[in-house]
Amino acid sequence: MSNSAKSVFYFGVYLIVLGIALMLFPNPLLNLFGVPSTSEVWIRVVAMLLLALSVYYIVASRLELTPIFKVTMYIRSTIILFFIAFSVAGFVTPNIILFAVIDFLGAVWTYLALRKEGKLS
């Protein structure tokens, strides 16, 4: 498995862990990041979406789907901008940006790996 594939694979594993945590124990995790507790189903809907996305990341990594690596790199690097905007707009506390930092760092890892492998063109 190439380094770029590993970066995407491990991000998929992170999504599995986050998805399971949000599915089974959403409020402790939310509270850890300053997000109010909830009893609504939406957090578990998000958890299911994370688990579904994790499958795409893991399959793409196993099949060395470089075009998918590139797309995820761009998408993951923009999430931080949206979370900052949500925080500035007062929708959430700034702590939510910590989730986006993980996405951003994963995107940087993928970018650096792709560049080193000569696959960015």
C-alpha positions in Angstrom: 0.0 0.0 0.0 1.4 3.4 -1.0 1.8 6.1 1.6 -1.0 8.1 0.0 -3.2 5.1 0.3 -2.2 4.6 3.9 -3.2 8.2 4.7 -6.6 7.6 3.2 -6.9 4.2 4.9 -6.1 5.6 8.3 -8.6 8.4 7.8 -11.2 5.8 7.1 -10.3 4.0 10.3 -10.7 7.3 12.2 -14.1 7.8 10.6 -15.1 4.3 11.9 -14.0 5.1 15.4 -15.8 8.5 15.3 -18.9 7.0 13.8 -19.1 4.3 16.4 -18.5 6.8 19.2 -21.2 9.1 18.0 -23.6 6.2 17.5 -23.1 4.7 20.9 -22.0 7.5 23.2 -22.8 10.8 21.4 -23.1 13.1 24.4 -19.8 12.5 26.1 -18.0 13.1 22.9 -20.1 16.2 22.0 -19.6 17.6 25.5 -15.8 17.1 25.2 -15.9 19.5 22.3 -18.2 22.0 23.9 -21.3 20.9 22.0 -24.5 20.7 24.0 -25.9 17.2 24.7 -28.7 16.1 22.5 -31.4 13.4 22.4 -32.3 14.0 18.8 -31.6 11.4 16.2 -29.5 13.7 13.9 -26.2 12.9 15.7 -26.7 9.3 15.0 -27.6 10.0 11.4 -24.3 11.8 11.1 -22.7 8.8 12.7 -24.2 6.5 10.0 -22.9 8.9 7.3 -19.4 8.7 8.8 -19.5 5.0 8.9 -20.7 4.9 5.2 -17.9 7.3 4.2 -15.4 5.2 6.0 -16.1 2.3 3.6 -15.4 4.5 0.6 -12.1 5.6 2.1 -11.0 2.1 3.0 -12.0 0.6 -0.3 -10.3 3.4 -2.3 -7.1 2.9 -0.3 -7.1 -0.8 -0.8 -7.6 -0.3 -4.6 -5.0 2.5 -4.8 -7.6 4.9 -6.4 -5.4 7.9 -6.7 -8.1 10.1 -8.2 -10.2 9.5 -5.1 -7.2 10.4 -2.9 -6.9 13.7 -4.7 -10.6 14.5 -4.3 -10.6 13.7 -0.6 -7.5 15.8 -0.1 -9.3 18.9 -1.5 -12.6 18.2 0.3 -11.0 17.4 3.7 -8.9 20.6 3.5 -12.0 22.8 3.1 -13.9 21.4 6.1 -12.0 23.6 8.4 -13.2 26.7 6.6 -16.8 25.6 7.0 -16.4 24.8 10.7 -14.7 28.2 11.3 -17.7 29.9 9.5 -20.1 27.9 11.6 -18.3 29.1 14.7 -18.1 32.7 13.6 -21.8 32.6 12.8 -22.5 31.4 16.3 -24.0 28.0 15.3 -21.4 26.1 17.4 -18.6 26.8 19.9 -15.1 27.2 18.4 -14.2 23.8 19.9 -15.8 22.2 16.9 -12.9 23.3 14.9 -10.8 20.6 16.6 -12.7 18.0 14.5 -11.8 19.9 11.3 -8.1 20.1 12.3 -8.0 16.3 12.1 -9.5 16.5 8.6 -7.1 19.2 7.6 -4.0 17.3 8.9 -5.2 14.2 7.1 -5.5 16.1 3.9 -2.0 17.5 4.3 -0.7 14.0 4.9 -2.3 12.8 1.7 -1.0 15.8 -0.2 2.5 15.3 0.9 2.4 11.6 0.2 0.9 12.2 -3.3 3.6 14.8 -4.0 6.4 12.5 -2.9 5.0 9.7 -5.1 4.7 12.1 -8.1 1.0 11.6 -8.4 -0.3 15.2 -8.1 -0.4 16.1 -11.8 
